[in-house]
Amino acid sequence: MTIRTLAAACSAALFAQFAVSQTVFAADAPAHWVTAWATALQPIPQRADLPPLYRAPEVAGRTVRQIVYPTLSGKSARVHLSNRYGKTPLVIEDLRIARSAGGAAAGNGEARVTFSGKSAVSIPPGGELDSDPVAIDIAEGAPYAVSAFMGAEQHIVAWHRVSNQVNYVSAPGNHTADASAEAFRGRFTQYVWVTGLSVDAAPASAAVAAIGDSITDGMRSSLNQNRRWPDALARRFAASGDRSTAIVNLGISGNRLLSDSPCYGDALATRFEHDVLGRPGVKTAILLIGINDINFAAMPPRNGLDCDFPHTSVTAADLIAGYQRLITAARHAGVKLFGATLTPASLPPQRESMRLAVNQWIRTSHAFDGVVDFDAALRDPAQPDRLRRNFDSGDHIHPSDAGYAAMADVVPIDAVVNSTHK
């Protein structure tokens, strides 16, 4: 062999070794998990005299099929389960995810979800857990059916009460692999246990969390239609060509900034760290909260279940101090926080003056990383304390589908993108 031939052979060998090394490094690159869908839980009041609205379906030994709409694509997913408010272990015997085929039907390509390689999982009271990565194509905006065969003693003690999405409970037995809807005769409109779906996304991908009360939750928007304002915002991002930003909805109907409720969950000031700052890939949050703090002091106490308890009186200064605590927490976590103005609610003069004072501070203090002026988007120019008629769902507080779309339209999308992907 000549020296030239030997050198060429050595060069080829080194090149081959280098090429293989590059492949190994790429395969070993760490996953970049980003929350693509999420919801926030609230405990169910534990009383013998619960009204029908607060009675959970029976799920012991049955299969619960929930429909979720991720807002970010990926080739691998993890399912997040929560027993945050449980008093006994959360036992799931089998869990699968598949593309939804409409209603309770599941399409082809269902995948079994495992936990440390096992199909069954028991999560202790107060615990939460991510599944193993699941090899499944997740397409943004498409519906997925997450089916869980529940333990023989399982009961629902916490939920996300206003899902605006029909979910399903089967006849007794394990129907997680059923493509047919036949076994799923029970229906309910809450989310339970499954509180997040994250995807292994491109390195530049990130999530925006919308957090607040019923107006973020989408109260009175069309059932099964994804017409909440965060849904409309996700569609705006998609229409702009952005495929690297997820929008997740962490609103809870009835939620307050400063006070817990027997029905409406922990105060947002309490749940903010867990529900927003602890989510994989969340880089920006949009905060809309405070109207229930203003209103609930005036609600009459009720015998039996009083969801508005405690009827705490607040001032604009109290709400501003609460916002400032959240701003500090977000900055400490490296999350940008946009403040949204409180929307018109046909309030009496004293409460309206408080709403206006809060909105003035949000607009002018420069305390937040950005401002979303939902009030300006929805108010009637002739009567600015009220919603425009075509934006009113009919109760003078919650927007219509058109109102929710108008809210999404005023989100400063360029500013949100810049804050999210810095």
NURORO-471557 format. One record per residue (C-alpha): residue number from 0; residue in three letters; chain; y, x, z. Coordinates in steps of 0.001 Angstrom, whole numbers, plus 524288, in hexadecimal, padded with zeros to 5 digits. Layout:
% residues N
R  nr rest kette     y     x     z
R NUM  Ala     A     Y     X     Z
...
END
This chain:
% residues 422
R  nr rest kette     y     x     z
R   0  Met     A 80000 80000 80000
R   1  Thr     A 80D4F 80593 7FC67
R   2  Ile     A 81840 8069A 8063E
R   3  Arg     A 81FCE 7FC34 7FEA2
R   4  Thr     A 81428 7F2E2 7FED4
R   5  Leu     A 811FF 7F551 80D5F
R   6  Ala     A 8204B 7F293 81042
R   7  Ala     A 81FC2 7E5FF 8086E
R   8  Ala     A 813A3 7E1AE 80FC4
R   9  Cys     A 819D1 7E4A6 81CEC
R  10  Ser     A 82624 7DD69 818EB
R  11  Ala     A 81E3F 7D182 814D1
R  12  Ala     A 816C2 7D1D3 821A0
R  13  Leu     A 8234F 7D2A7 82981
R  14  Phe     A 82931 7C777 82196
R  15  Ala     A 81D17 7BF26 823ED
R  16  Gln     A 81D7C 7C23B 8327E
R  17  Phe     A 82BEC 7BEB4 83305
R  18  Ala     A 829AD 7B1E9 82BAB
R  19  Val     A 81EC9 7AE01 8350C
R  20  Ser     A 8274C 7B15F 840BA
R  21  Gln     A 83226 7A8CA 83B92
R  22  Thr     A 828B0 79D6F 83A34
R  23  Val     A 823E3 79F39 8481F
R  24  Phe     A 831C3 79F77 84D47
R  25  Ala     A 83519 792F4 845E7
R  26  Ala     A 82914 78BFE 84B01
R  27  Asp     A 82C1C 79057 858E0
R  28  Ala     A 83A4E 78BF3 8584F
R  29  Pro     A 83D37 78354 86410
R  30  Ala     A 83E0F 774BE 861C9
R  31  His     A 84B8F 76EA7 861A8
R  32  Trp     A 849B8 76194 86853
R  33  Val     A 85455 75770 8664A
R  34  Thr     A 85450 74998 86B88
R  35  Ala     A 85328 74069 85FEF
R  36  Trp     A 851F0 733A2 86782
R  37  Ala     A 85407 73069 875CA
R  38  Thr     A 8565E 725A1 87F85
R  39  Ala     A 85A3B 72513 88DDB
R  40  Leu     A 85233 71E44 8985C
R  41  Gln     A 85674 71565 8A366
R  42  Pro     A 84E21 710C6 8AECF
R  43  Ile     A 849D7 70299 8AF00
R  44  Pro     A 84DD7 6FB67 8BB71
R  45  Gln     A 841EF 6FA09 8C42D
R  46  Arg     A 84284 6EC45 8C9AD
R  47  Ala     A 8398E 6E09F 8CA18
R  48  Asp     A 843E9 6D743 8C4C9
R  49  Leu     A 84793 6DE73 8B841
R  50  Pro     A 84CED 6D5B2 8AD80
R  51  Pro     A 8450D 6D5AA 8A0CA
R  52  Leu     A 84ECB 6DF16 89A87
R  53  Tyr     A 84A57 6E9D2 8A3D0
R  54  Arg     A 83BA9 6E78C 8A37B
R  55  Ala     A 83434 6F21B 89C3A
R  56  Pro     A 82832 6EF46 893E5
R  57  Glu     A 81A8D 6F240 898E3
R  58  Val     A 815E5 6FF08 892F7
R  59  Ala     A 80A6A 7037F 89B51
R  60  Gly     A 7FEF3 70716 89293
R  61  Arg     A 8069C 70310 88673
R  62  Thr     A 80D5E 70A61 87B7A
R  63  Val     A 81C30 70ABA 87AEA
R  64  Arg     A 821DD 70D40 86D5F
R  65  Gln     A 83047 710DA 86CC4
R  66  Ile     A 8388D 71297 86091
R  67  Val     A 8423F 71DDC 8601D
R  68  Tyr     A 84B7D 722BC 85594
R  69  Pro     A 84D97 7318A 855BF
R  70  Thr     A 85A63 73657 85000
R  71  Leu     A 855E8 7441C 84C8C
R  72  Ser     A 84A8F 74891 84403
R  73  Gly     A 84018 75264 84793
R  74  Lys     A 83210 75687 84514
R  75  Ser     A 82E31 7568D 85358
R  76  Ala     A 831B4 74DA4 85EAA
R  77  Arg     A 83093 74C9B 86D61
R  78  Val     A 83044 73FE7 87501
R  79  His     A 8374E 73FBA 8821D
R  80  Leu     A 831B5 73704 88CC4
R  81  Ser     A 838AF 73353 89952
R  82  Asn     A 833D6 72E30 8A656
R  83  Arg     A 84128 730C2 8AC42
R  84  Tyr     A 84197 72424 8B40F
R  85  Gly     A 832FE 72271 8B631
R  86  Lys     A 82CCC 720E6 8C393
R  87  Thr     A 81F11 7237C 8BE87
R  88  Pro     A 819F5 72C7C 8B3BF
R  89  Leu     A 81C96 728D1 8A5A2
R  90  Val     A 80F31 728D0 89F30
R  91  Ile     A 80DCB 728BD 8906F
R  92  Glu     A 7FFF0 729D6 88B4A
R  93  Asp     A 80353 72BAF 87CE8
R  94  Leu     A 81029 72D6D 87599
R  95  Arg     A 81253 72D8A 866E5
R  96  Ile     A 81DD0 72D9A 85D9A
R  97  Ala     A 81E22 72888 84FA9
R  98  Arg     A 827E6 72400 8459D
R  99  Ser     A 82A85 71598 847F0
R 100  Ala     A 82633 70C37 83D4C
R 101  Gly     A 82EF3 70138 8423C
R 102  Gly     A 82DBD 6F8CB 84E45
R 103  Ala     A 8225A 6FD69 8568D
R 104  Ala     A 81B08 70333 84AEA
R 105  Ala     A 8196A 711E5 849B4
R 106  Gly     A 81876 71986 83D1E
R 107  Asn     A 80F5F 7246B 83919
R 108  Gly     A 8101A 731EE 83EF6
R 109  Glu     A 80FA1 72E9D 84D5F
R 110  Ala     A 80ED0 73A7E 85634
R 111  Arg     A 80931 73BC4 863D4
R 112  Val     A 812BE 740B7 86E10
R 113  Thr     A 80D24 74A1E 87819
R 114  Phe     A 8116E 75056 884CF
R 115  Ser     A 80C4F 75E1B 88717
R 116  Gly     A 8020A 75AB1 87CFB
R 117  Lys     A 7FD8D 74E31 883A8
R 118  Ser     A 7FF6A 74057 87EAF
R 119  Ala     A 800D7 73A47 88C32
R 120  Val     A 80C0D 73D60 8955B
R 121  Ser     A 8100A 739C7 8A333
R 122  Ile     A 81E37 73C2C 8A6E6
R 123  Pro     A 8217E 73BD0 8B56A
R 124  Pro     A 82C4E 7332C 8BAF7
R 125  Gly     A 8398B 738A6 8B731
R 126  Gly     A 8338A 7417D 8ACE7
R 127  Glu     A 83640 74356 89E75
R 128  Leu     A 82EA7 74A67 893E8
R 129  Asp     A 82F7B 74EC9 885C4
R 130  Ser     A 82354 74DA8 87D7D
R 131  Asp     A 81D55 758BB 875E3
R 132  Pro     A 8235F 75A4E 8685D
R 133  Val     A 81DDD 75044 85EDD
R 134  Ala     A 81C8E 753B8 8507E
R 135  Ile     A 822C3 747EB 84A03
R 136  Asp     A 82D5F 74625 83FDD
R 137  Ile     A 8391F 73FC7 84658
R 138  Ala     A 8431B 73A39 83CDA
R 139  Glu     A 8508C 736D7 841E4
R 140  Gly     A 85391 72861 841D4
R 141  Ala     A 8455F 72433 84043
R 142  Pro     A 83E46 71C32 84AB0
R 143  Tyr     A 832F7 721EC 85274
R 144  Ala     A 82917 71AE0 85AEA
R 145  Val     A 825DF 7219C 867C9
R 146  Ser     A 81988 71B5C 86D63
R 147  Ala     A 81504 71DAD 87B57
R 148  Phe     A 80845 718D8 8815B
R 149  Met     A 80BE4 716B8 88F82
R 150  Gly     A 80404 7195F 89BBD
R 151  Ala     A 7FC75 70E55 8A225
R 152  Glu     A 80632 70D28 8AD63
R 153  Gln     A 812CE 70FBF 8A607
R 154  His     A 81EDD 7075B 8A841
R 155  Ile     A 82CB8 70844 8A30B
R 156  Val     A 836AB 70B93 8AD9F
R 157  Ala     A 84162 7113B 8A4DC
R 158  Trp     A 84603 70EB0 89723
R 159  His     A 8515A 70F31 88DCF
R 160  Arg     A 85438 700BA 88E8B
R 161  Val     A 85C71 6FE03 88268
R 162  Ser     A 85550 70496 8772E
R 163  Asn     A 85996 6FB34 86C5E
R 164  Gln     A 84C39 6FE8E 86707
R 165  Val     A 83FB6 6F697 867A6
R 166  Asn     A 8347C 6FE6F 86D5F
R 167  Tyr     A 8266C 6FA2E 86F67
R 168  Val     A 81B5C 6F8DC 8793F
R 169  Ser     A 80D4F 6F74C 874D3
R 170  Ala     A 801CB 6EF95 879AE
R 171  Pro     A 7F9AE 6F76F 88390
R 172  Gly     A 7F446 7042E 87E64
R 173  Asn     A 7F7D4 7108C 8771F
R 174  His     A 7FE85 70CAE 86A6C
R 175  Thr     A 80659 71929 86888
R 176  Ala     A 7FF7F 71C2B 85BA3
R 177  Asp     A 80094 70E4F 85658
R 178  Ala     A 80851 70D9F 849C2
R 179  Ser     A 807D7 6FEE0 84A76
R 180  Ala     A 81140 6F6EE 852BB
R 181  Glu     A 80676 6ED47 8560E
R 182  Ala     A 80440 6F1B1 86414
R 183  Phe     A 812BF 6F27D 8674B
R 184  Arg     A 81621 6E47C 86AA7
R 185  Gly     A 81F1E 6E762 87622
R 186  Arg     A 82D5C 6EA72 8739D
R 187  Phe     A 8383D 6EFE5 87C05
R 188  Thr     A 845C9 6F565 87983
R 189  Gln     A 84633 70116 88294
R 190  Tyr     A 8424A 70F60 881BA
R 191  Val     A 838EB 714D9 88BD9
R 192  Trp     A 8347B 722BC 88F6D
R 193  Val     A 83716 728B7 88215
R 194  Thr     A 844F5 72DC4 883D8
R 195  Gly     A 8460A 73820 87966
R 196  Leu     A 840D7 73D10 86C84
R 197  Ser     A 844BE 74AD6 868C8
R 198  Val     A 841FA 75211 85C2C
R 199  Asp     A 84096 76055 858C8
R 200  Ala     A 84CA4 7613A 85046
R 201  Ala     A 8540D 76B68 84892
R 202  Pro     A 85B6A 77523 85135
R 203  Ala     A 868BD 76F36 84E1A
R 204  Ser     A 86492 76174 8523C
R 205  Ala     A 869EF 75AEB 85E72
R 206  Ala     A 86BA9 74D8E 864AA
R 207  Val     A 87737 74519 86861
R 208  Ala     A 874ED 73C43 87422
R 209  Ala     A 87BED 72F33 874FB
R 210  Ile     A 87C61 72B1B 88336
R 211  Gly     A 8826D 71F6E 889DD
R 212  Asp     A 88048 7111B 88CD1
R 213  Ser     A 87C76 7050A 884EC
R 214  Ile     A 8862B 707E0 87A15
R 215  Thr     A 87F06 7149D 8772C
R 216  Asp     A 871E6 70E1B 879E9
R 217  Gly     A 87529 70455 86F29
R 218  Met     A 874E1 6F7C6 87702
R 219  Arg     A 87588 6EBC1 86E19
R 220  Ser     A 87323 6F3AA 861C0
R 221  Ser     A 868C1 6EE8C 85877
R 222  Leu     A 85AB5 6EFA2 85D3F
R 223  Asn     A 8524D 6F9A9 8560C
R 224  Gln     A 85D87 6FD34 84CF0
R 225  Asn     A 862E1 709C2 8531A
R 226  Arg     A 870D6 704F3 852D8
R 227  Arg     A 875C9 70BA7 85F32
R 228  Trp     A 88141 714EA 85D42
R 229  Pro     A 878E6 72141 85F3F
R 230  Asp     A 86FC6 71C20 85489
R 231  Ala     A 87B57 71A50 84B76
R 232  Leu     A 88015 727F6 84EFC
R 233  Ala     A 872BE 72DA8 84B80
R 234  Arg     A 873C6 726FB 83E46
R 235  Arg     A 88161 72CD0 83C79
R 236  Phe     A 87BE9 73A59 83EDB
R 237  Ala     A 870D0 73802 83545
R 238  Ala     A 87A1E 732BB 82AEE
R 239  Ser     A 8829A 73EDF 82C63
R 240  Gly     A 876E7 74757 828FE
R 241  Asp     A 87550 74C72 836DE
R 242  Arg     A 866BB 74DF0 839BF
R 243  Ser     A 86829 7568F 845B1
R 244  Thr     A 86E39 74D4A 84FAA
R 245  Ala     A 866A3 7435B 857BC
R 246  Ile     A 86D6D 737EB 85E66
R 247  Val     A 866B8 732F0 86AAE
R 248  Asn     A 86A56 726CB 87273
R 249  Leu     A 86A87 727F8 88142
R 250  Gly     A 87267 71BDF 8846D
R 251  Ile     A 86DBC 71266 88EE7
R 252  Ser     A 872C2 70471 88EF1
R 253  Gly     A 87A2F 7015F 89B67
R 254  Asn     A 87B69 70FBF 89F01
R 255  Arg     A 88702 7148F 8A6D6
R 256  Leu     A 88D3A 721E5 8A813
R 257  Leu     A 88E02 72231 8B6DE
R 258  Ser     A 8847D 71836 8BCA4
R 259  Asp     A 875D5 71635 8BC01
R 260  Ser     A 8706C 70897 8B9A3
R 261  Pro     A 863AE 701CC 8BD4A
R 262  Cys     A 86224 6FE12 8AEDF
R 263  Tyr     A 86AE1 706C7 8A6A6
R 264  Gly     A 8665A 71441 8AA79
R 265  Asp     A 86BE5 71FFC 8B156
R 266  Ala     A 87A71 72263 8B038
R 267  Leu     A 87D6F 72A16 8A3F3
R 268  Ala     A 883B4 734AA 8AC4D
R 269  Thr     A 8765A 7361E 8B2D0
R 270  Arg     A 86DAA 7353F 8A6C0
R 271  Phe     A 87608 73D63 89D8E
R 272  Glu     A 86F72 74A64 8A069
R 273  His     A 861B1 744EB 89ED8
R 274  Asp     A 863FF 73BAA 8937A
R 275  Val     A 86D10 74442 88B51
R 276  Leu     A 86D9E 75253 88FB6
R 277  Gly     A 85EE5 7535C 8913F
R 278  Arg     A 85BB8 74EF6 88355
R 279  Pro     A 856DB 75935 879B6
R 280  Gly     A 86103 75CF2 86F93
R 281  Val     A 86C3B 7545B 87484
R 282  Lys     A 878DF 75BA1 871C4
R 283  Thr     A 882DD 7508B 871D0
R 284  Ala     A 8842E 7439E 8790B
R 285  Ile     A 88CE8 737D1 876CF
R 286  Leu     A 8902C 730A5 88369
R 287  Leu     A 89400 7223D 88414
R 288  Ile     A 89394 71CF9 891FB
R 289  Gly     A 89C2F 7160F 89BDB
R 290  Ile     A 89E00 707D6 89805
R 291  Asn     A 89352 7034D 8A164
R 292  Asp     A 8994B 70B38 8AC71
R 293  Ile     A 8A5EE 703DC 8A9EC
R 294  Asn     A 89F56 6F68F 8A8F5
R 295  Phe     A 89470 6F623 8B2FC
R 296  Ala     A 89D46 6F5D2 8BEF0
R 297  Ala     A 8A19E 6E85C 8BA5E
R 298  Met     A 893DC 6E31C 8B818
R 299  Pro     A 88FC4 6D913 8C26C
R 300  Pro     A 8848C 6DD72 8CB42
R 301  Arg     A 877AD 6D699 8C84D
R 302  Asn     A 86CA9 6D24A 8D0FD
R 303  Gly     A 85FBA 6D891 8CDB3
R 304  Leu     A 860AB 6E2F4 8C321
R 305  Asp     A 86ECC 6E76E 8C1FC
R 306  Cys     A 86F39 6F0E8 8B694
R 307  Asp     A 87DCF 6F360 8B863
R 308  Phe     A 87C16 6F89C 8C635
R 309  Pro     A 88306 70034 8CBB4
R 310  His     A 88F9C 6F95F 8C7D0
R 311  Thr     A 89750 705F6 8C8E6
R 312  Ser     A 8A5F2 705D6 8C66C
R 313  Val     A 8AAE3 71159 8BE81
R 314  Thr     A 8B7E8 71675 8B9C8
R 315  Ala     A 8BB71 71D8E 8AD54
R 316  Ala     A 8BC49 72A00 8B586
R 317  Asp     A 8AE45 727F0 8BA33
R 318  Leu     A 8A94F 726E1 8AC3E
R 319  Ile     A 8B12B 732AE 8A7D2
R 320  Ala     A 8AB8C 73AC2 8B301
R 321  Gly     A 89DF6 73685 8AEAB
R 322  Tyr     A 8A0B6 73AA0 8A0AE
R 323  Gln     A 8A57F 747CE 8A56A
R 324  Arg     A 898C1 74A30 8ACB4
R 325  Leu     A 89127 7477C 8A03A
R 326  Ile     A 89A0A 75058 89856
R 327  Thr     A 8977B 75B57 8A207
R 328  Ala     A 888CC 75920 8A1A6
R 329  Ala     A 8889C 758DE 892C7
R 330  Arg     A 89086 76565 891AA
R 331  His     A 88795 76C31 89B49
R 332  Ala     A 87BFF 76847 892B0
R 333  Gly     A 882B4 76C66 8860D
R 334  Val     A 88372 75E59 88104
R 335  Lys     A 88FCF 7592D 87A90
R 336  Leu     A 89426 74BFE 87FED
R 337  Phe     A 89C28 74226 87823
R 338  Gly     A 8A2B1 73743 87FC6
R 339  Ala     A 8A32F 72998 879E4
R 340  Thr     A 8ADAA 71FB3 87D2F
R 341  Leu     A 8A975 71327 883E5
R 342  Thr     A 8A8C8 707BC 87A86
R 343  Pro     A 8AFFE 6FAC0 87C0A
R 344  Ala     A 8A93A 6F0E9 884E5
R 345  Ser     A 8B302 6E5BD 886A8
R 346  Leu     A 8B5AE 6EA29 8948B
R 347  Pro     A 8BF5E 6E3E9 89DFF
R 348  Pro     A 8CC1D 6EB8A 89F86
R 349  Gln     A 8C89D 6F418 8AB31
R 350  Arg     A 8BBD1 6F8AB 8A555
R 351  Glu     A 8C1EF 6FA18 897D8
R 352  Ser     A 8CC6C 70310 89D68
R 353  Met     A 8C194 70B8F 8A30D
R 354  Arg     A 8BAB6 70C2B 895D7
R 355  Leu     A 8C75F 71006 88F2A
R 356  Ala     A 8CA28 71A9A 8994B
R 357  Val     A 8BCAA 72062 89777
R 358  Asn     A 8BE28 7202A 888AD
R 359  Gln     A 8CB69 726B4 88973
R 360  Trp     A 8C573 731C1 8915F
R 361  Ile     A 8B9FB 7334B 88805
R 362  Arg     A 8C337 7341A 87C63
R 363  Thr     A 8CD90 73D1A 8821D
R 364  Ser     A 8C785 7459E 88CB8
R 365  His     A 8C036 74E9D 88355
R 366  Ala     A 8B5DC 74F8E 88DEE
R 367  Phe     A 8AAC7 74C15 884BA
R 368  Asp     A 8A696 7547A 8793D
R 369  Gly     A 8AA5B 74941 8704E
R 370  Val     A 8ADFF 73AD8 8706B
R 371  Val     A 8A7B2 72F31 869B1
R 372  Asp     A 8B142 723D4 86966
R 373  Phe     A 8A81F 7181B 8699F
R 374  Asp     A 8B2FD 70FBE 86F74
R 375  Ala     A 8BB9D 711D6 8638A
R 376  Ala     A 8B029 70EE9 85A8F
R 377  Leu     A 8ACDC 701B3 8608A
R 378  Arg     A 8B940 6FBBA 86633
R 379  Asp     A 8C045 6F04A 8601B
R 380  Pro     A 8CDB2 6F549 85BD5
R 381  Ala     A 8D3E0 6E86B 85FE4
R 382  Gln     A 8CCE1 6E803 86D18
R 383  Pro     A 8C8E3 6F5EB 8707B
R 384  Asp     A 8C1EC 6F1E8 87CEF
R 385  Arg     A 8B7E8 6EAC6 8746E
R 386  Leu     A 8ADFB 6EE4F 86A27
R 387  Arg     A 8B127 6EB06 85C1D
R 388  Arg     A 8AA71 6DE3E 858E2
R 389  Asn     A 8A142 6E3E8 84EAF
R 390  Phe     A 89D8C 6EEE7 8581D
R 391  Asp     A 89A4F 6E592 8635B
R 392  Ser     A 88C0E 6E1C4 86584
R 393  Gly     A 890DE 6D579 86C46
R 394  Asp     A 891BB 6D96E 87A94
R 395  His     A 89ED5 6E08B 878CF
R 396  Ile     A 89925 6ED2A 87E5F
R 397  His     A 88E1F 6F1C6 87596
R 398  Pro     A 890AE 6F4D2 86750
R 399  Ser     A 889F3 6EE46 85BF6
R 400  Asp     A 881FD 6F641 85255
R 401  Ala     A 88E95 6F804 84A9A
R 402  Gly     A 8957D 6FC74 856ED
R 403  Tyr     A 88B0E 7067C 859F0
R 404  Ala     A 88C3A 70B99 84C02
R 405  Ala     A 89AFA 70CAE 84DB4
R 406  Met     A 898BB 714B4 859FE
R 407  Ala     A 89020 71E51 852AE
R 408  Asp     A 89A47 71F58 847F0
R 409  Val     A 8A4C3 724AD 8513C
R 410  Val     A 89C76 72F6E 8570E
R 411  Pro     A 8A2F9 73C14 8526A
R 412  Ile     A 896E4 740FA 84B85
R 413  Asp     A 89C53 74E4D 847A6
R 414  Ala     A 8A05E 75139 855AD
R 415  Val     A 89318 74CCB 85ABE
R 416  Val     A 88BFD 7552C 850BC
R 417  Asn     A 89448 7610B 8540E
R 418  Ser     A 891E4 75F6D 8629E
R 419  Thr     A 8835D 75D0B 860C8
R 420  His     A 8803F 76853 857B5
R 421  Lys     A 888E4 77335 85D02
END
